[in-house]
Amino acid sequence: MKKINPVIKIRKIAAEQSIRLVEKTIEKTAEASNFLTNISDAFLFITRVIKETFSRNFEFKEFLRQCFKSDIKHYPSFQ
């Protein structure tokens, strides 16, 4: 009968567990990074919209004209 050395067996189990832990950590880090990137992109978009809306160069009349044109253009499709 073969004698199993418990130290070797424990090393193997520890190595497998640490590899799984590293893989899970890398996955979670990537997910968190993607989430934070999406949050920052949304924040930057919102700040830019607010900044452009209240700037001196915003043409409110042109905005309303474009809205009116798009509504008239798409209105027949809703009837």
C-alpha positions as CSV (number, residue, x, y, z in Angstrom):
1,M,0.0,0.0,0.0
2,K,1.2,3.4,-0.9
3,K,1.9,5.8,1.9
4,I,0.4,9.3,1.3
5,N,2.4,12.2,2.7
6,P,-0.2,14.7,4.2
7,V,2.1,17.7,3.5
8,I,2.1,17.0,-0.2
9,K,-1.6,16.5,-0.3
10,I,-2.2,19.8,1.6
11,R,0.1,21.7,-0.7
12,K,-1.8,20.4,-3.7
13,I,-5.2,21.4,-2.2
14,A,-3.8,24.8,-1.1
15,A,-2.4,25.5,-4.6
16,E,-5.8,24.6,-6.3
17,Q,-7.7,26.8,-3.8
18,S,-5.3,29.7,-4.3
19,I,-5.6,29.4,-8.1
20,R,-9.4,29.5,-7.9
21,L,-9.3,32.4,-5.5
22,V,-7.0,34.4,-7.9
23,E,-9.3,33.7,-10.8
24,K,-12.4,34.8,-8.9
25,T,-10.6,37.9,-7.7
26,I,-9.6,38.8,-11.3
27,E,-13.2,38.3,-12.5
28,K,-14.6,40.5,-9.7
29,T,-12.0,43.2,-10.3
30,A,-12.9,43.3,-14.0
31,E,-16.6,43.5,-13.2
32,A,-15.9,46.4,-10.7
33,S,-13.7,48.1,-13.2
34,N,-16.4,47.9,-15.9
35,F,-19.1,49.2,-13.4
36,L,-16.9,52.1,-12.3
37,T,-16.1,53.0,-15.9
38,N,-19.8,53.0,-16.8
39,I,-20.6,55.2,-13.8
40,S,-17.8,57.7,-14.7
41,D,-19.0,57.8,-18.4
42,A,-22.5,58.5,-17.3
43,F,-21.3,61.2,-14.9
44,L,-19.2,62.9,-17.6
45,F,-22.1,62.8,-20.1
46,I,-24.5,64.4,-17.6
47,T,-22.0,67.1,-16.6
48,R,-21.4,67.9,-20.3
49,V,-25.1,68.0,-21.1
50,I,-25.7,70.4,-18.2
51,K,-22.7,72.5,-19.1
52,E,-23.8,72.8,-22.7
53,T,-27.4,73.5,-21.8
54,F,-26.6,76.5,-19.6
55,S,-23.8,77.9,-21.7
56,R,-24.1,81.1,-23.7
57,N,-23.8,79.3,-27.0
58,F,-27.0,77.2,-26.5
59,E,-29.6,78.2,-29.1
60,F,-32.9,77.6,-27.5
61,K,-34.9,78.7,-30.5
62,E,-33.0,76.3,-32.7
63,F,-33.6,73.5,-30.2
64,L,-37.3,74.1,-30.2
65,R,-37.4,74.3,-34.0
66,Q,-35.6,71.0,-34.3
67,C,-38.0,69.4,-31.8
68,F,-41.0,70.8,-33.7
69,K,-39.7,69.5,-37.0
70,S,-39.0,66.0,-35.7
71,D,-42.5,65.9,-34.1
72,I,-44.2,66.9,-37.3
73,K,-42.1,64.4,-39.3
74,H,-42.8,61.5,-37.0
75,Y,-46.4,62.4,-36.0
76,P,-48.1,60.6,-39.0
77,S,-46.6,57.3,-37.9
78,F,-48.4,57.5,-34.6
79,Q,-51.8,57.9,-36.0
